[in-house]
Amino acid sequence: MDKTFDWLNPFASIDLGIGKWADGIKGWAMSNRSVIQPLKNFFEGVIVRIESALQAVPPVIMLLLLVLIAWQAAGRRVAILVFCCLVILGLLAPDAWSLAMTTLAIVIASVLLCVIIGLPLGILAGKSDRFEAGVRPVLDTMQTIPAFVYLVPVVMMIGIGNVSGVIVTIIFALPPLVRLTSLGIRGVSPAVVEAARAFGATPRQILFKVELPLATPTILAGLNQTIMLSLSMVVIASMISVKGLGNEVLRAMGRLDAGKAIVGGLGIVMLAIVLDRITQGLGRSGRERGHRHWWESGPVGLVTALIKRN
Amino acid sequence: MTKSPREDVIRCEGIWKIFGDKSRQAMDAVRSEGLSKKEIRDRFDCVVGVQDATFSVGRGEIFCIMGLSGSGKSTLIRHINRLIEPTAGSVIIEGQNVNAMNARDLRAMRAERIGMVFQSMALMPHRTVRENVAFSLEVRGVPEEKRRRVADQAIEAVDLTGWEKRYPDELSGGMQQRVGLARAIAADPTILLMDEPFSALDPLIRKQLQTTFMKLSAELHKTTIFITHDLDEAIRIGDRIAIMKDGVLVQIGTPEQIVTEPADDYVAEFVAGISKLDLVTAGRIMQPLAQYAQAKGPQDTAAWPVAAPGDKLDTLVDLAVGTDHPILIAEAGVPLGVVTKRALLRGIQGREDSNQPQAEAV
């Protein structure tokens, strides 16, 4: 740094040491591994349990289960689409179904954590302008910062494996849930909230009986986005040794194996379509469903109708 | 203002509402210097919503607050159940100061003693009619079974039986507002706050709902504050009417007082187009019998039609078309005064009969 200071290009001669400082975090993380390890083990256990449960179900049963869920949530047409997608997924390669279940386990774990973290944050952001102003730049950062930037520190802190995969997925997939929850809460008619106040509801009752139910379609749109973003992270997460469909794509890239890449890629797409259609079906409003309760239609409605008839 | 010894259910004393960041300072300045609205806006960047409103409403009375949009009437009514905090002044309901209540007591009062109906209906779209009506009971933790029974009674009272399981957006506007009304009366509150309840409805439905409301109100005998921008509605429904303009209560009185003795030009302009037929009474336009006899000589009143001082002009017109004689006004058989055709016609116009010798004894 013995360059003379240049007024036209001042930045070249100033070094605040930000890069080194950030590197220090890495050092801190490495020396505090003993704190992080038990947490890591706990989450690892959760993920493994989800995965082994998914793997334990025979593919045909699982396929039928998902089709039934789709039928209940989104109707007969979506159920047929889901059936086709799952059959294509299974036919892609002999081990495609098992890989897809591994990926699904990671996605489920990530989305569960996103909901646990994102829903309260979104409610707070919907209620408080100041909190919203504070959280928005953080969400912007989470969404735009390249995944590779936080991939390394996360691995340094936690090590490679599923837990790190889930964490990097959460960083990327959390923002839409927070944003849309906030949007949903803000979109509730102030007149209805005022009426609830006028009839003596507590703030808690207003939240659970008025605001959250009315914000549900928007929140579910956020959940849908979160699920889609989680799926799109599986390839990057496979770089830190997360198994599943993403890993197939990564390995295929390394070997320039186009066939394998297509198998992995198409598998991810099929899984995405299935999850997308099911969650979109959940978000339809009561009016769109013809004002019937969920248990009055789909397979559950069919079964109850049959029982009633006998 | 109190004419007879009666029980005040709602009493508002000197309510001021000033909106803006510096409302406190503005209020102090108003107290010490008596600033005008414009000065408050220029000096403190604050808007005056309600200016020194004082009134009381007796048990079972329907008190209408009439004003154009922006006159502060919706702001004023929200002080009664403290949806809005006043900058100064207090609201006293059945002897309790609402502004001194803690949050829990306030919620109890809102749920159990005050029912409110909104212009925008403000029904909860995700709840059935029954669930909407039972809302105030639900937040108080009333058991499901009782909730259902009470809600169904309220629904029956507004003629919506059979619609309990429907959702608000399956109902027409008029029916929705009937649900709003049922929700307000479900907890059997002592007070009803009606914030322009029928303004968003078309005229025919509005009239229907006014009738439903008046029938209910006669049955239930609730103390009601009724906000409207429609003078006809205020006259039809209200026992007393307050006219509000730019945050100030310009005049408070019975419909007849408002129409016949407007406090200022603003009120006069408002009431100009109002039909006096059902409002003005014989007692107000009659000429004392003695005075009439003095001018025209002794009269044989045997053939004259007779009306009571409380009879409306409409009744007098019916009597007048059947005869050439003036109408004799008598109470309990004692003749009090005379209404000539001329006085009657002027009365319908809302003017004094100028040719008639003025009654000095009033």
Chai-1 contact restraints between the chains, C-beta under 6 A:
chainA,res_idxA,chainB,res_idxB,connection_type,confidence,min_distance_angstrom,max_distance_angstrom,comment,restraint_id
A,A191,B,S120,contact,1.0,0.0,6.0,A-B,restraint_1
A,A191,B,A122,contact,1.0,0.0,6.0,A-B,restraint_2
A,V192,B,A122,contact,1.0,0.0,6.0,A-B,restraint_3
A,V192,B,M124,contact,1.0,0.0,6.0,A-B,restraint_4
A,A195,B,A122,contact,1.0,0.0,6.0,A-B,restraint_5
A,A198,B,N81,contact,1.0,0.0,6.0,A-B,restraint_6
A,A198,B,R110,contact,1.0,0.0,6.0,A-B,restraint_7
A,A198,B,M116,contact,1.0,0.0,6.0,A-B,restraint_8
A,F199,B,A111,contact,1.0,0.0,6.0,A-B,restraint_9
A,F199,B,F135,contact,1.0,0.0,6.0,A-B,restraint_10
A,F199,B,S136,contact,1.0,0.0,6.0,A-B,restraint_11
A,G200,B,R107,contact,1.0,0.0,6.0,A-B,restraint_12
A,G200,B,R110,contact,1.0,0.0,6.0,A-B,restraint_13
A,G200,B,A111,contact,1.0,0.0,6.0,A-B,restraint_14
A,G200,B,S136,contact,1.0,0.0,6.0,A-B,restraint_15
A,G200,B,V139,contact,1.0,0.0,6.0,A-B,restraint_16
A,A201,B,V139,contact,1.0,0.0,6.0,A-B,restraint_17
A,Q205,B,V139,contact,1.0,0.0,6.0,A-B,restraint_18
A,P213,B,H126,contact,1.0,0.0,6.0,A-B,restraint_19
A,H291,B,Y167,contact,1.0,0.0,6.0,A-B,restraint_20
